[in-house]
Amino acid sequence: MFSHVMLGADDIDAAKKFYDATFKALGGREGSVDPKGRLIYLNKGGIFLVTKPIDGKPASCANGGTIGFAVDSEEQGAGVA
């Protein structure tokens, strides 16, 4: 059902240190930073991302947060937007 979860953070380097340690303790791997500056963790088909909010404002409760739902087609996804 879920395709990903994304959280907002103001300091991606600090977030990487925190989540790398967290996911390693849970048996996962370190995250990687993509060309857009998003921190990405992949595990068992799930994707966890951390990014600076797109609107340029400081990260806060849900500013920059996204929960993505897996859909079978672009049309199916457009039906809920």
Order of alpha helices (4+ residues) and beta strands (2+ residues): beta-alpha-beta-beta-beta-beta-alpha
